[in-house]
Amino acid sequence: MKTYNLNRPDLANDDDDPDGFRTAYQKIGPLIGASQLGATIYEMPPGQALCPYHYEYPEEEWVLVLEGTATLRHPGGEDPLEPGDVVCFPPGPDGAHQLKNTGSEGNVRVMMFSTHADPNVAVYPDSDKVGVNTGNPDDKFRFRREEGQRDYWDREV
């Protein structure tokens, strides 16, 4: 059995994250051999957000606040979350969310849990984008809804 200590994460940043979304993280699931449930620790400096406002299909996500006060944006507005608070984001528009560190001092650390499903779809209401992830890097797509639907028979012979 593999173990992981939440108090000693080995956090890393993605170099290409734009300002406003520079959040360090460590994926825990692979370290403990998980295959059906994912968990990631994120650390948000002041002024940074975990990701764009979004919702997903068919995945369910949970957040557990570990340190600091996170600001949760959801369909009903915004609420502060304190250490120990847990929130579930169900699939679909009712589960839309974004986590931010709106404070001016100190990092916010949260742990996100999610079910694993391939394929999965993420919808980004602010930018009107849709992302489709199949689990195969060659079949990962992001597009804007304004690009329109294609007929089922489009380009078929």
OpenMM code with the backbone's topology and positions (N, CA, C; nanometers):
from openmm import Vec3, app, unit

residues = "MET LYS THR TYR ASN LEU ASN ARG PRO ASP LEU ALA ASN ASP ASP ASP ASP PRO ASP GLY PHE ARG THR ALA TYR GLN LYS ILE GLY PRO LEU ILE GLY ALA SER GLN LEU GLY ALA THR ILE TYR GLU MET PRO PRO GLY GLN ALA LEU CYS PRO TYR HIS TYR GLU TYR PRO GLU GLU GLU TRP VAL LEU VAL LEU GLU GLY THR ALA THR LEU ARG HIS PRO GLY GLY GLU ASP PRO LEU GLU PRO GLY ASP VAL VAL CYS PHE PRO PRO GLY PRO ASP GLY ALA HIS GLN LEU LYS ASN THR GLY SER GLU GLY ASN VAL ARG VAL MET MET PHE SER THR HIS ALA ASP PRO ASN VAL ALA VAL TYR PRO ASP SER ASP LYS VAL GLY VAL ASN THR GLY ASN PRO ASP ASP LYS PHE ARG PHE ARG ARG GLU GLU GLY GLN ARG ASP TYR TRP ASP ARG GLU VAL".split()
positions = [
    Vec3(0.0850, -0.1176, 0.0000),
    Vec3(0.0000, 0.0000, 0.0000),
    Vec3(0.0895, 0.1237, 0.0000),
    Vec3(0.0579, 0.2207, -0.0878),
    Vec3(0.1354, 0.3437, -0.0988),
    Vec3(0.0701, 0.4521, -0.0132),
    Vec3(0.1524, 0.5358, 0.0491),
    Vec3(0.1008, 0.6454, 0.1307),
    Vec3(0.1536, 0.7790, 0.0782),
    Vec3(0.0838, 0.8837, 0.1176),
    Vec3(0.1205, 1.0200, 0.0799),
    Vec3(0.0866, 1.1092, 0.1982),
    Vec3(0.1737, 1.2028, 0.2312),
    Vec3(0.1492, 1.2934, 0.3424),
    Vec3(0.1057, 1.4293, 0.2886),
    Vec3(-0.0167, 1.4696, 0.3212),
    Vec3(-0.0718, 1.5976, 0.2754),
    Vec3(0.0064, 1.7179, 0.3264),
    Vec3(0.0784, 1.6996, 0.4356),
    Vec3(0.1528, 1.8103, 0.4954),
    Vec3(0.2882, 1.8341, 0.4291),
    Vec3(0.3286, 1.7447, 0.3361),
    Vec3(0.4587, 1.7602, 0.2710),
    Vec3(0.4466, 1.7426, 0.1191),
    Vec3(0.3640, 1.8237, 0.0540),
    Vec3(0.3518, 1.8090, -0.0911),
    Vec3(0.4772, 1.8594, -0.1631),
    Vec3(0.5031, 1.8026, -0.2785),
    Vec3(0.6119, 1.8461, -0.3657),
    Vec3(0.5474, 1.9238, -0.4799),
    Vec3(0.5210, 2.0515, -0.4568),
    Vec3(0.4430, 2.1333, -0.5495),
    Vec3(0.5281, 2.1840, -0.6660),
    Vec3(0.4652, 2.1903, -0.7834),
    Vec3(0.5315, 2.2423, -0.9035),
    Vec3(0.4343, 2.3319, -0.9783),
    Vec3(0.4895, 2.4247, -1.0572),
    Vec3(0.4091, 2.5143, -1.1416),
    Vec3(0.4265, 2.4758, -1.2873),
    Vec3(0.3249, 2.5058, -1.3675),
    Vec3(0.3376, 2.4956, -1.5122),
    Vec3(0.3901, 2.6292, -1.5628),
    Vec3(0.4989, 2.6281, -1.6380),
    Vec3(0.5626, 2.7517, -1.6851),
    Vec3(0.4736, 2.8348, -1.7757),
    Vec3(0.3777, 2.7720, -1.8437),
    Vec3(0.2957, 2.8457, -1.9401),
    Vec3(0.1636, 2.8971, -1.8824),
    Vec3(0.1428, 2.8824, -1.7511),
    Vec3(0.0205, 2.9366, -1.6914),
    Vec3(0.0254, 3.0890, -1.6933),
    Vec3(-0.0809, 3.1550, -1.7408),
    Vec3(-0.0811, 3.3016, -1.7441),
    Vec3(-0.1023, 3.3601, -1.6046),
    Vec3(-0.0634, 3.4874, -1.5896),
    Vec3(-0.0866, 3.5557, -1.4632),
    Vec3(-0.2355, 3.5506, -1.4314),
    Vec3(-0.2668, 3.5294, -1.3074),
    Vec3(-0.4050, 3.5118, -1.2645),
    Vec3(-0.4391, 3.3648, -1.2443),
    Vec3(-0.3555, 3.2758, -1.3013),
    Vec3(-0.3793, 3.1308, -1.2902),
    Vec3(-0.2498, 3.0563, -1.2574),
    Vec3(-0.1579, 3.1233, -1.1894),
    Vec3(-0.0312, 3.0602, -1.1520),
    Vec3(-0.0460, 2.9927, -1.0159),
    Vec3(-0.0815, 2.8673, -1.0231),
    Vec3(-0.1097, 2.7888, -0.9037),
    Vec3(-0.0237, 2.6635, -0.9051),
    Vec3(0.0530, 2.6426, -0.7998),
    Vec3(0.1356, 2.5223, -0.7880),
    Vec3(0.0466, 2.4036, -0.7507),
    Vec3(0.0898, 2.2838, -0.7880),
    Vec3(0.0070, 2.1660, -0.7621),
    Vec3(0.0911, 2.0394, -0.7543),
    Vec3(0.0294, 1.9351, -0.7012),
    Vec3(0.0825, 1.7995, -0.7090),
    Vec3(-0.0344, 1.7031, -0.7174),
    Vec3(-0.0320, 1.6186, -0.8202),
    Vec3(-0.1338, 1.5151, -0.8365),
    Vec3(-0.0993, 1.3989, -0.7444),
    Vec3(-0.1957, 1.3621, -0.6620),
    Vec3(-0.1722, 1.2597, -0.5609),
    Vec3(-0.2125, 1.1204, -0.6090),
    Vec3(-0.3202, 1.1131, -0.6875),
    Vec3(-0.3709, 0.9834, -0.7309),
    Vec3(-0.2647, 0.8892, -0.7840),
    Vec3(-0.1827, 0.9322, -0.8826),
    Vec3(-0.0808, 0.8413, -0.9362),
    Vec3(0.0216, 0.7969, -0.8320),
    Vec3(0.0472, 0.8816, -0.7326),
    Vec3(0.1476, 0.8482, -0.6309),
    Vec3(0.1017, 0.7377, -0.5364),
    Vec3(-0.0291, 0.7219, -0.5236),
    Vec3(-0.0806, 0.6184, -0.4326),
    Vec3(-0.1494, 0.5046, -0.5079),
    Vec3(-0.1385, 0.5061, -0.6410),
    Vec3(-0.1927, 0.3965, -0.7208),
    Vec3(-0.3411, 0.4049, -0.7498),
    Vec3(-0.3993, 0.5246, -0.7412),
    Vec3(-0.5433, 0.5406, -0.7659),
    Vec3(-0.5732, 0.5285, -0.9145),
    Vec3(-0.6898, 0.4724, -0.9458),
    Vec3(-0.7300, 0.4611, -1.0858),
    Vec3(-0.8720, 0.5130, -1.1108),
    Vec3(-0.9540, 0.5248, -1.0081),
    Vec3(-1.0920, 0.5673, -1.0279),
    Vec3(-1.1244, 0.7014, -0.9636),
    Vec3(-1.0376, 0.7477, -0.8744),
    Vec3(-1.0588, 0.8742, -0.8050),
    Vec3(-0.9296, 0.9537, -0.8116),
    Vec3(-0.9400, 1.0810, -0.8487),
    Vec3(-0.8230, 1.1665, -0.8539),
    Vec3(-0.8219, 1.2640, -0.7381),
    Vec3(-0.7034, 1.3046, -0.6982),
    Vec3(-0.6875, 1.4059, -0.5940),
    Vec3(-0.5620, 1.4855, -0.6258),
    Vec3(-0.5733, 1.6168, -0.6114),
    Vec3(-0.4610, 1.7059, -0.6375),
    Vec3(-0.4596, 1.8150, -0.5317),
    Vec3(-0.3411, 1.8444, -0.4805),
    Vec3(-0.3243, 1.9582, -0.3896),
    Vec3(-0.2821, 2.0779, -0.4743),
    Vec3(-0.3457, 2.1921, -0.4473),
    Vec3(-0.3140, 2.3167, -0.5171),
    Vec3(-0.2793, 2.4224, -0.4138),
    Vec3(-0.1827, 2.5073, -0.4478),
    Vec3(-0.1474, 2.6205, -0.3630),
    Vec3(-0.1555, 2.7470, -0.4472),
    Vec3(-0.2490, 2.8356, -0.4075),
    Vec3(-0.2745, 2.9599, -0.4809),
    Vec3(-0.2146, 3.0787, -0.4073),
    Vec3(-0.1192, 3.1484, -0.4692),
    Vec3(-0.0711, 3.2733, -0.4108),
    Vec3(-0.1798, 3.3812, -0.4218),
    Vec3(-0.1643, 3.4920, -0.3506),
    Vec3(-0.2624, 3.6010, -0.3612),
    Vec3(-0.2829, 3.6448, -0.5066),
    Vec3(-0.4079, 3.6654, -0.5428),
    Vec3(-0.4423, 3.7130, -0.6760),
    Vec3(-0.4499, 3.6047, -0.7823),
    Vec3(-0.4296, 3.4809, -0.7456),
    Vec3(-0.4293, 3.3723, -0.8439),
    Vec3(-0.5533, 3.2834, -0.8253),
    Vec3(-0.5951, 3.2217, -0.9352),
    Vec3(-0.7096, 3.1304, -0.9354),
    Vec3(-0.6617, 2.9924, -0.9767),
    Vec3(-0.7368, 2.8938, -0.9355),
    Vec3(-0.7030, 2.7553, -0.9664),
    Vec3(-0.7238, 2.7247, -1.1145),
    Vec3(-0.8312, 2.7719, -1.1715),
    Vec3(-0.8628, 2.7447, -1.3117),
    Vec3(-0.9749, 2.8399, -1.3535),
    Vec3(-1.0048, 2.8459, -1.4825),
    Vec3(-1.1192, 2.9277, -1.5234),
    Vec3(-1.2508, 2.8714, -1.4678),
    Vec3(-1.3506, 2.9553, -1.4592),
    Vec3(-1.4850, 2.9142, -1.4178),
    Vec3(-1.5332, 2.8079, -1.5161),
    Vec3(-1.5781, 2.6918, -1.4631),
    Vec3(-1.6158, 2.5814, -1.5510),
    Vec3(-1.7087, 2.4828, -1.4811),
    Vec3(-1.7658, 2.3934, -1.5612),
    Vec3(-1.8355, 2.2749, -1.5095),
    Vec3(-1.8024, 2.1585, -1.5997),
    Vec3(-1.8311, 2.0379, -1.5519),
    Vec3(-1.7878, 1.9185, -1.6238),
    Vec3(-1.8987, 1.8157, -1.6393),
    Vec3(-1.8781, 1.7284, -1.7351),
    Vec3(-1.9597, 1.6086, -1.7564),
    Vec3(-1.8639, 1.4912, -1.7768),
    Vec3(-1.8807, 1.3759, -1.7247),
    Vec3(-1.9743, 1.3358, -1.6209),
    Vec3(-1.9113, 1.3411, -1.4824),
    Vec3(-1.7960, 1.4072, -1.4701),
    Vec3(-1.7214, 1.4026, -1.3449),
    Vec3(-1.7830, 1.4872, -1.2340),
    Vec3(-1.7718, 1.4346, -1.1132),
    Vec3(-1.8059, 1.5075, -0.9915),
    Vec3(-1.6745, 1.5483, -0.9267),
    Vec3(-1.6702, 1.6707, -0.8770),
    Vec3(-1.5512, 1.7186, -0.8073),
    Vec3(-1.5879, 1.7646, -0.6667),
    Vec3(-1.4919, 1.7522, -0.5763),
    Vec3(-1.5043, 1.8051, -0.4417),
    Vec3(-1.3815, 1.8911, -0.4145),
    Vec3(-1.3977, 1.9908, -0.3280),
    Vec3(-1.2824, 2.0656, -0.2797),
    Vec3(-1.2830, 2.0606, -0.1266),
    Vec3(-1.1642, 2.0467, -0.0706),
    Vec3(-1.1413, 2.0536, 0.0739),
    Vec3(-1.0376, 2.1627, 0.0952),
    Vec3(-1.0721, 2.2647, 0.1732),
    Vec3(-0.9776, 2.3733, 0.2016),
    Vec3(-0.8855, 2.3284, 0.3143),
    Vec3(-0.7547, 2.3360, 0.2885),
    Vec3(-0.6549, 2.2939, 0.3868),
    Vec3(-0.5952, 2.4119, 0.4630),
    Vec3(-0.5666, 2.5229, 0.3919),
    Vec3(-0.5064, 2.6410, 0.4549),
    Vec3(-0.5580, 2.7674, 0.3881),
    Vec3(-0.5742, 2.8722, 0.4664),
    Vec3(-0.6146, 3.0014, 0.4119),
    Vec3(-0.7642, 3.0069, 0.3820),
    Vec3(-0.8061, 3.1187, 0.3264),
    Vec3(-0.9460, 3.1388, 0.2891),
    Vec3(-0.9557, 3.1495, 0.1377),
    Vec3(-1.0252, 3.0535, 0.0781),
    Vec3(-1.0472, 3.0529, -0.0664),
    Vec3(-1.1784, 3.1226, -0.0971),
    Vec3(-1.1853, 3.1873, -0.2122),
    Vec3(-1.3110, 3.2435, -0.2598),
    Vec3(-1.3657, 3.1493, -0.3659),
    Vec3(-1.4867, 3.1006, -0.3418),
    Vec3(-1.5524, 3.0092, -0.4354),
    Vec3(-1.6542, 3.0862, -0.5172),
    Vec3(-1.6350, 3.0885, -0.6482),
    Vec3(-1.7362, 3.1414, -0.7398),
    Vec3(-1.8214, 3.0239, -0.7853),
    Vec3(-1.9534, 3.0421, -0.7825),
    Vec3(-2.0487, 2.9374, -0.8203),
    Vec3(-2.1686, 3.0038, -0.8858),
    Vec3(-2.2654, 2.9278, -0.9382),
    Vec3(-2.3781, 2.9896, -1.0086),
    Vec3(-2.4566, 3.0916, -0.9265),
    Vec3(-2.4525, 3.0826, -0.7938),
    Vec3(-2.5268, 3.1753, -0.7095),
    Vec3(-2.4480, 3.2956, -0.6621),
    Vec3(-2.3199, 3.3047, -0.6996),
    Vec3(-2.2381, 3.4178, -0.6553),
    Vec3(-2.1014, 3.3726, -0.6084),
    Vec3(-2.0552, 3.4323, -0.4984),
    Vec3(-1.9253, 3.3987, -0.4403),
    Vec3(-1.9392, 3.3813, -0.2904),
    Vec3(-1.8605, 3.2880, -0.2363),
    Vec3(-1.8594, 3.2625, -0.0925),
    Vec3(-1.7166, 3.2340, -0.0469),
    Vec3(-1.6818, 3.2769, 0.0762),
    Vec3(-1.5516, 3.2402, 0.1308),
    Vec3(-1.5561, 3.0966, 0.1834),
    Vec3(-1.4463, 3.0254, 0.1665),
    Vec3(-1.4313, 2.8908, 0.2224),
    Vec3(-1.3108, 2.8907, 0.3145),
    Vec3(-1.3286, 2.8359, 0.4348),
    Vec3(-1.2237, 2.8344, 0.5360),
    Vec3(-1.1678, 2.6933, 0.5511),
    Vec3(-1.0518, 2.6790, 0.6174),
    Vec3(-0.9950, 2.5468, 0.6386),
    Vec3(-1.0978, 2.4514, 0.7000),
    Vec3(-1.1059, 2.3334, 0.6399),
    Vec3(-1.2019, 2.2323, 0.6838),
    Vec3(-1.3298, 2.2310, 0.6033),
    Vec3(-1.3591, 2.3387, 0.5275),
    Vec3(-1.4801, 2.3406, 0.4447),
    Vec3(-1.4646, 2.2440, 0.3271),
    Vec3(-1.5725, 2.1720, 0.2987),
    Vec3(-1.5782, 2.0782, 0.1867),
    Vec3(-1.6998, 2.1143, 0.1029),
    Vec3(-1.6826, 2.1166, -0.0309),
    Vec3(-1.7927, 2.1467, -0.1223),
    Vec3(-1.7897, 2.0445, -0.2353),
    Vec3(-1.9073, 2.0001, -0.2772),
    Vec3(-1.9216, 1.9093, -0.3908),
    Vec3(-1.9712, 1.9872, -0.5121),
    Vec3(-1.9103, 1.9619, -0.6273),
    Vec3(-1.9509, 2.0218, -0.7544),
    Vec3(-2.0060, 1.9099, -0.8431),
    Vec3(-2.1388, 1.8988, -0.8533),
    Vec3(-2.1962, 1.7914, -0.9343),
    Vec3(-2.1741, 1.8176, -1.0829),
    Vec3(-2.1894, 1.7164, -1.1656),
    Vec3(-2.1770, 1.7372, -1.3101),
    Vec3(-2.2828, 1.8360, -1.3604),
    Vec3(-2.2474, 1.9108, -1.4645),
    Vec3(-2.3424, 2.0022, -1.5276),
    Vec3(-2.3359, 2.1427, -1.4734),
    Vec3(-2.4192, 2.2322, -1.5283),
    Vec3(-2.4152, 2.3749, -1.4950),
    Vec3(-2.4326, 2.4062, -1.3467),
    Vec3(-2.5092, 2.3261, -1.2735),
    Vec3(-2.5267, 2.3521, -1.1303),
    Vec3(-2.3962, 2.3360, -1.0527),
    Vec3(-2.3003, 2.2648, -1.1100),
    Vec3(-2.1720, 2.2429, -1.0441),
    Vec3(-2.0618, 2.3367, -1.0914),
    Vec3(-2.0977, 2.4428, -1.1639),
    Vec3(-1.9961, 2.5370, -1.2123),
    Vec3(-1.9214, 2.5981, -1.0941),
    Vec3(-1.7893, 2.6161, -1.1112),
    Vec3(-1.7095, 2.6667, -0.9998),
    Vec3(-1.5760, 2.7232, -1.0460),
    Vec3(-1.5203, 2.8069, -0.9596),
    Vec3(-1.3842, 2.8568, -0.9709),
    Vec3(-1.3372, 2.8903, -0.8306),
    Vec3(-1.2138, 2.8555, -0.7996),
    Vec3(-1.1543, 2.8864, -0.6704),
    Vec3(-1.0432, 2.9883, -0.6901),
    Vec3(-1.0414, 3.0911, -0.6021),
    Vec3(-0.9439, 3.1994, -0.6123),
    Vec3(-0.8892, 3.2330, -0.4747),
    Vec3(-0.7715, 3.2916, -0.4749),
    Vec3(-0.7164, 3.3527, -0.3550),
    Vec3(-0.7312, 3.5032, -0.3743),
    Vec3(-0.8365, 3.5596, -0.3168),
    Vec3(-0.8623, 3.7026, -0.3315),
    Vec3(-0.7966, 3.7843, -0.2210),
    Vec3(-0.7255, 3.7168, -0.1314),
    Vec3(-0.6557, 3.7877, -0.0241),
    Vec3(-0.5314, 3.8562, -0.0759),
    Vec3(-0.4723, 3.9391, 0.0088),
    Vec3(-0.3509, 4.0119, -0.0299),
    Vec3(-0.2257, 3.9530, 0.0337),
    Vec3(-0.2439, 3.8623, 0.1285),
    Vec3(-0.1290, 3.8012, 0.1964),
    Vec3(-0.1549, 3.6534, 0.2180),
    Vec3(-0.0532, 3.5753, 0.2000),
    Vec3(-0.0609, 3.4326, 0.2308),
    Vec3(-0.1229, 3.3481, 0.1209),
    Vec3(-0.0738, 3.2256, 0.1107),
    Vec3(-0.1243, 3.1308, 0.0125),
    Vec3(-0.2497, 3.0606, 0.0627),
    Vec3(-0.3268, 3.0112, -0.0313),
    Vec3(-0.4423, 2.9270, -0.0023),
    Vec3(-0.4096, 2.7881, -0.0553),
    Vec3(-0.4286, 2.6867, 0.0266),
    Vec3(-0.4037, 2.5484, -0.0167),
    Vec3(-0.5342, 2.4702, -0.0097),
    Vec3(-0.5662, 2.4048, -0.1198),
    Vec3(-0.6875, 2.3228, -0.1275),
    Vec3(-0.6520, 2.1873, -0.1858),
    Vec3(-0.7412, 2.0934, -0.1624),
    Vec3(-0.7289, 1.9611, -0.2227),
    Vec3(-0.8561, 1.9353, -0.3021),
    Vec3(-0.8391, 1.9080, -0.4315),
    Vec3(-0.9518, 1.8762, -0.5193),
    Vec3(-0.9561, 1.7250, -0.5401),
    Vec3(-1.0760, 1.6703, -0.5305),
    Vec3(-1.1009, 1.5290, -0.5589),
    Vec3(-1.1924, 1.5236, -0.6807),
    Vec3(-1.1757, 1.4229, -0.7648),
    Vec3(-1.2692, 1.4069, -0.8756),
    Vec3(-1.2776, 1.2610, -0.9162),
    Vec3(-1.3939, 1.2247, -0.9658),
    Vec3(-1.4070, 1.0941, -1.0269),
    Vec3(-1.3311, 1.0972, -1.1588),
    Vec3(-1.2899, 0.9827, -1.2057),
    Vec3(-1.2211, 0.9736, -1.3352),
    Vec3(-1.3174, 0.9201, -1.4390),
    Vec3(-1.3243, 0.9878, -1.5507),
    Vec3(-1.4086, 0.9411, -1.6601),
    Vec3(-1.3467, 0.9836, -1.7922),
    Vec3(-1.3296, 0.8910, -1.8808),
    Vec3(-1.2884, 0.9211, -2.0174),
    Vec3(-1.3912, 0.8589, -2.1096),
    Vec3(-1.4496, 0.9371, -2.1956),
    Vec3(-1.4218, 1.0783, -2.2172),
    Vec3(-1.4908, 1.1662, -2.1136),
    Vec3(-1.4430, 1.2902, -2.1048),
    Vec3(-1.5088, 1.3900, -2.0217),
    Vec3(-1.5122, 1.5217, -2.0971),
    Vec3(-1.6041, 1.6068, -2.0548),
    Vec3(-1.6249, 1.7353, -2.1207),
    Vec3(-1.6225, 1.8445, -2.0145),
    Vec3(-1.5506, 1.9534, -2.0434),
    Vec3(-1.5507, 2.0705, -1.9555),
    Vec3(-1.6067, 2.1883, -2.0352),
    Vec3(-1.6963, 2.2625, -1.9720),
    Vec3(-1.7587, 2.3792, -2.0351),
    Vec3(-1.7147, 2.5027, -1.9575),
    Vec3(-1.6695, 2.6061, -2.0323),
    Vec3(-1.6186, 2.7296, -1.9741),
    Vec3(-1.7136, 2.8430, -2.0118),
    Vec3(-1.8118, 2.8760, -1.9272),
    Vec3(-1.9141, 2.9757, -1.9624),
    Vec3(-1.8594, 3.1148, -1.9943),
    Vec3(-1.7538, 3.1591, -1.9258),
    Vec3(-1.7034, 3.2946, -1.9483),
    Vec3(-1.6471, 3.3138, -2.0886),
    Vec3(-1.5816, 3.2125, -2.1413),
    Vec3(-1.5200, 3.2220, -2.2742),
    Vec3(-1.5983, 3.1452, -2.3794),
    Vec3(-1.7071, 3.0808, -2.3389),
    Vec3(-1.7937, 3.0036, -2.4277),
    Vec3(-1.7167, 2.8925, -2.4992),
    Vec3(-1.6206, 2.8328, -2.4261),
    Vec3(-1.5433, 2.7213, -2.4799),
    Vec3(-1.5973, 2.5893, -2.4259),
    Vec3(-1.5699, 2.4840, -2.5025),
    Vec3(-1.5981, 2.3472, -2.4615),
    Vec3(-1.4713, 2.2666, -2.4844),
    Vec3(-1.4309, 2.1882, -2.3861),
    Vec3(-1.3156, 2.1007, -2.3996),
    Vec3(-1.3590, 1.9563, -2.3911),
    Vec3(-1.3035, 1.8735, -2.4777),
    Vec3(-1.3335, 1.7303, -2.4784),
    Vec3(-1.2018, 1.6562, -2.4595),
    Vec3(-1.1974, 1.5692, -2.3589),
    Vec3(-1.0790, 1.4895, -2.3313),
    Vec3(-1.1180, 1.3424, -2.3371),
    Vec3(-1.0521, 1.2678, -2.4232),
    Vec3(-1.0847, 1.1262, -2.4393),
    Vec3(-0.9895, 1.0356, -2.3637),
    Vec3(-0.8821, 1.0921, -2.3076),
    Vec3(-0.7783, 1.0107, -2.2472),
    Vec3(-0.6637, 0.9849, -2.3438),
    Vec3(-0.6848, 1.0121, -2.4720),
    Vec3(-0.5825, 0.9998, -2.5755),
    Vec3(-0.5394, 1.1410, -2.6140),
    Vec3(-0.4113, 1.1767, -2.5956),
    Vec3(-0.3670, 1.3135, -2.6267),
    Vec3(-0.3946, 1.3571, -2.7704),
    Vec3(-0.4019, 1.2626, -2.8634),
    Vec3(-0.4320, 1.2967, -3.0027),
    Vec3(-0.5792, 1.3312, -3.0231),
    Vec3(-0.6628, 1.2959, -2.9282),
    Vec3(-0.8063, 1.3205, -2.9385),
    Vec3(-0.8539, 1.4085, -2.8232),
    Vec3(-0.7849, 1.5204, -2.8036),
    Vec3(-0.8199, 1.6196, -2.7019),
    Vec3(-0.8519, 1.7480, -2.7771),
    Vec3(-0.9690, 1.8077, -2.7503),
    Vec3(-1.0149, 1.9211, -2.8287),
    Vec3(-1.0671, 2.0329, -2.7399),
    Vec3(-1.0467, 2.1568, -2.7840),
    Vec3(-1.1108, 2.2740, -2.7248),
    Vec3(-1.1623, 2.3585, -2.8391),
    Vec3(-1.2859, 2.4024, -2.8274),
    Vec3(-1.3445, 2.4854, -2.9329),
    Vec3(-1.4478, 2.5781, -2.8714),
    Vec3(-1.4831, 2.6804, -2.9456),
    Vec3(-1.5868, 2.7741, -2.9007),
    Vec3(-1.7204, 2.7301, -2.9587),
    Vec3(-1.8239, 2.7480, -2.8805),
    Vec3(-1.9579, 2.7108, -2.9278),
    Vec3(-1.9966, 2.7869, -3.0543),
    Vec3(-1.9480, 2.9120, -3.0680),
    Vec3(-1.9831, 2.9946, -3.1840),
    Vec3(-1.9343, 2.9332, -3.3155),
    Vec3(-1.8407, 2.8395, -3.3075),
    Vec3(-1.7930, 2.7737, -3.4290),
    Vec3(-1.8994, 2.6837, -3.4898),
    Vec3(-2.0034, 2.6584, -3.4126),
    Vec3(-2.1215, 2.5904, -3.4646),
    Vec3(-2.1121, 2.4393, -3.4710),
    Vec3(-2.2280, 2.3815, -3.4883),
    Vec3(-2.2421, 2.2372, -3.4994),
    Vec3(-2.2110, 2.1920, -3.6414),
    Vec3(-2.1655, 2.0725, -3.6557),
    Vec3(-2.1469, 2.0097, -3.7857),
    Vec3(-2.2567, 1.9047, -3.8015),
    Vec3(-2.3059, 1.8965, -3.9207),
    Vec3(-2.4031, 1.7921, -3.9510),
    Vec3(-2.3374, 1.6557, -3.9317),
    Vec3(-2.4126, 1.5601, -3.8871),
    Vec3(-2.3615, 1.4253, -3.8648),
    Vec3(-2.2902, 1.3722, -3.9891),
    Vec3(-2.3387, 1.4038, -4.1072),
    Vec3(-2.2863, 1.3505, -4.2338),
    Vec3(-2.1802, 1.4398, -4.2967),
    Vec3(-2.1434, 1.5515, -4.2333),
    Vec3(-2.0439, 1.6425, -4.2863),
    Vec3(-1.9137, 1.5702, -4.3194),
    Vec3(-1.8668, 1.5804, -4.4437),
    Vec3(-1.7418, 1.5225, -4.4958),
    Vec3(-1.7385, 1.3700, -4.4967),
    Vec3(-1.8511, 1.3071, -4.4782),
    Vec3(-1.8566, 1.1611, -4.4893),
    Vec3(-1.8765, 1.1233, -4.6349),
    Vec3(-1.8254, 1.0099, -4.6744),
    Vec3(-1.8412, 0.9641, -4.8139),
    Vec3(-1.9404, 0.8504, -4.8230),
] * unit.nanometer
topology = app.Topology()
chain = topology.addChain("A")
for resn in residues:
    res = topology.addResidue(resn, chain)
    for name in ("N", "CA", "C"):
        topology.addAtom(name, app.Element.getBySymbol(name[0]), res)
